[in-house]
Amino acid sequence: MDPEWDDVVPVVLEEPEGALAAIAYPAEYAEVMSYLRAVMQAKEYSPRCLRLTEHIISMNPAHYTVWLYRAANVFALKLPIPDEIAWLNEVALANLKNYQIWHHRHLLVENYFPTIASDPTAIHSFAASEREFLTAILREDTKNYHVWSYRSYLVGKLNLFDDAEELATIESMIDDDVRNNSAWSHRFFLVFSNPGHSTPGVAATEHDPKVPGDIVDREVQYAKDKIVLAPQNQSGWNYLRGVLVKGGRKLATAEEFTARFVTGLEIYAEKGDKERAVLSLRRLGQKWDRIRVGYWEWRRKCLEVPA
């Protein structure tokens, strides 16, 4: 170790004799971890501890305890949160599937937000910088669950539900890939979790009478426009169904549109038109989706069972 650590007595991990699952840590990793245990026990928060966490994270970015200790150092030293986020961006791009990175980012935002909460300009600037980074990382991994989860959190934290740039970014992603179910889900969250026109406590799959009819109309049309581009993809259809549920509307209200596609079978079933529903199911199993013929046959038999 560097001479600046000469005053620290490392705490070595002692594996019990005959341990069944002893881990063969590389010598360098075992050494730096022994120093980490020492400073954590001493509750030391200092620039050298921050550098130590950076070194360990470079060796093992999934070490949850190291991330928590790093956050404690950042806050204790009152370091500029934007600087830590800038460093974190590089680590995130190099470790796309790492969950601990996003938990750390969450902690940083929770600490940073109170300092800008009363400044709309600062909030807008921070939102723009975060959106730029999220766009970059989603370009590398468009359906990364941790990134989308963080994005939803950020929308709620910064109240970006009415942010035109956020909606435009999501629309651009759907334009690029109409099958991106993650982008569709985020759009649904943006539109129907907006506190300005949603009822607290109403589930995503429930009718919300507070949602204005013009918003429902807009989203129905948006879904239809995208469905035409990829009618066999589930994303647009699921979105359309969700919008209709939110608006308290029956599937049959979209019958004129869905009649152009085999998926109109659920509307036929809803209306009690068993003959057309059965025909649609047979077509799905025999022509359009033969790999799941057993599933569509099961659906057909279900229609014969009295409700």
N, C-alpha and C positions, 0 to 999 in steps of 0.2 A: 504493500500500500504506500501511498504518498506520505512523505514525512509529516505532513500536517495532521496525520492521524496517530502520531506517536503517543499522544496523551490518552488515547482510547484503548481500553483493554477489551479485545474482541470476545464475544460470547459465542463459543463454538457449540454447534448442535451435536449432542452426544446420542448416537443411536444405541439402543439397548443391545446387549450381547445376544446374538442369535436372532435378531429381528428378521421376521419373515419377508418383509418388503422394504429392506433398506435401500435408499436411493443413492446411486453413485453420482453425486454432484461433481461437476468439473471443479478442479482445485480453485480456479479464479473465482467462480461463482460462490463456492463455499466460503471463501475468504471474505468477499464483500458482504455476504449475508451475515457473517459473524460480526462485522462492524455495524451493520444495520441494526441487529438485535441490541447491541450495546447502546447506541444513541437513542433508540426507541425506549429502552428501559430508563435511560437518563432523562427522557423527555427533552432532548436537545432539538432546537429548531434554529438552523443556521444556514448560511450559504453553502457550507461544505456538505451539510446533510442533503440539501437540495441537489447538489451535484452528484452525491452518492445515489440518490433515487434515480436520477437520469441515467446513470451508468447501469444500474440494475435493470431498469426498464428496457434499456437497449439489449440486455441479455435475455430478459424474460418479461415481455410486455403484458403477460397475462397474470402477473403477480398482484393480486388484489390488495394485499396489505401494504405493498410498496406505494401503490397509487394513493391509498388513504393517507399514508404518512407524508407523501409529497404534498397533497392538498393541505394538510395541517401546517406544513412549512410555508407554503405560499401565503396562507392566511395569517400565520403568526408573524411573518416578516413583512406583511402588508405590501406584497409585490403587486405591480400593475397586472390586473387580470387580463387585459388585452395582450400583454406580452406572453403570458402563460398560454393563452389560447393560440397565439401565433406559433409557439413551439409545439403545441399539441397537434396542430393541423398537419405538420410534417410527420409526426408519429402515426397519426390516424391514416394518412395516405399510404404508409408503409405497412400497416397492419389492419386491413379492411374488416376482418371478422372479429376484431377484439372488442369485447363488451366493456371491459374496465375503462377503456378510453372514453366511452360515452357517459359512463357514470361520473368520471372525473369532470367532464365538460359540464354535466348537469350541476355538480357542486359549484363549479366556477361561476356559472350563470346565476345560481341562487345567491351567491355572495356578491356578484357584480350588479345585479339588477337594482337593488335598493339605492345605489349611487347614481343611477340614471333615471329612476322611476318618474321623477318630476320634470324631465327634460325630453319633450317629444322629438326634438332634433337628434339627440343622442340615441334615443331608442330606434329611430329610423335608420341612423347610420349603423348601429350595431346589427339591426335586422338585415340590412343590406349586405354587410360583411359576412354574416353567418349564411345567408342565402347563397352568396357567391361560393363559399366553401362547400356547402352541401351540394350545390350543383356540380362542383368539380368531383366530389367523392362519389356521387351517384352516377356520374359519367363512367366511373370505373366499375361500379357495382350497383346497377339500377334498382335492385330489389333487396338491398341490405336492410334487414329488419331493424337493427340497432339505429341506423341512420334515420329511417322513417319514424321510428318511435321517438327519437330525439326531436325530429322536426315537428311532430304533433305537440310535444311538450313546449317547444319554443313558441309555437303559434299561440298556445294558451297563455304562456308566461308574458309575452310581449303584446298580447291582444292583437294578433295579426289577421283576425278573421275577415276584416273588411279591407285588408291590404291588397290593392289591385296587382301589385308586383308578385305577391305570393301566388295568387290565383293564375296569373299569366304564366308564371314559371311552370306550374303544374299542367296547364293546358298545353304548353310547349312540349312537355315530356310525353303527354298522351298523344300529341301529334307525331312525335318521333316514334312512338311505339304504342299503338292503340291496345296492345295486349298487356300493358304494364299495370297489373292489378293493384300494385302498391300506390301508383299515382292516382288511380281511380278511387281507392280507399281514402287517400288524403284529401281529394277533392270533396268527397262526401262529408268528411270531418269538417272541412273548412265551411262548407255551405250549411250543414244541418246541425252543427254544434255551436254555431254563432250565437252568443248570448243575447244578441240584439233581436233575434227572431226564433228562439228555441225555448222550450220549457225545461227547466232544470229537472233532472231525474228521469226524463223520458228516454228509454233505451233507443239505440240506433235502429232497432227492428220494429219500433212502435210508431203509430200515427201521432203526429204532433200538430194540434190545431193552431198553434201559434205561427207556424211557417206560412208566410204569405203565398197566395195562389200564384202570383206572377213568378215567384222564385221556382215553385214546382213546375210551372209551364216551361220556364227557361231550361231547367235541368232535364226535363223530359225530352225537349227538343235536342238538347246537347247530346244526350244518350242516343237518340235515334240517328243523329248525324254520324256518330262514330260507329254504331252497330252496322250501318250500311257498308262501312269500309272492311269489316271483318265479322260477318254475321254468324260464323261458327265459333267465335270466341266468347267465353262466358263473362268477361269483365264488363262489357257494355250492357249485357242483359241483366246481370246482377245489379248493376247501378240503376238501370231503369226500374227494376222491381222495387229497389230500396226507395227510390224517389216517389213512386206511386204509393207505397206504404206510408211514407212520411206525410204525403198529401191526403191520406185517407181515401185514395181512389182505387177502384177495382182494376184488375188487369184488363178487364173487358174494355176499359176506356181507351186502351191502346190497340184494340183489335184490328182496326183498319191498317195499322202499320204492321203488326205482327202476323197478319194473314199472309204477308208476302214470304214468311219464313215458316219452317216446320215447327219452330218453338211456340207457335200459337196454341199448341196442344193444351197448355195449362189454362188458357182462357176458355177453351172448349169445355174442359172439365169443370171450371168454375161456373160456367153457364148451364151445365148439365147436358151439353151436346156430346154424349158419349160416343156416338158413331164417328164424329170427326176427330175426337181425341184418340180413339183407337186407331184410326187410319194414320194419324200423325205418328203414333208410336210404332206402328208397323213399318212406316217409311224410314224412321230413324234406325230401327234395327236391321232392316233388310237392304237399305241403300246408303243412307248418309253417315251412319255411325256403327258399322257392322262389328267393330271390335268389341262393342258393348251390347251386343244383341241380347245377351242374357239379362242385362239390367233393364233394357227397354221392354222386354217380355214380362219381367216382373212388374214393371210399372203398369203395363196393360192389364195384367191379372188383378192388380190392386183396384182398378176401376170397376171390376166385377164384384168386389166385396162391398156389401151394403155399409154405408157410413154409420 
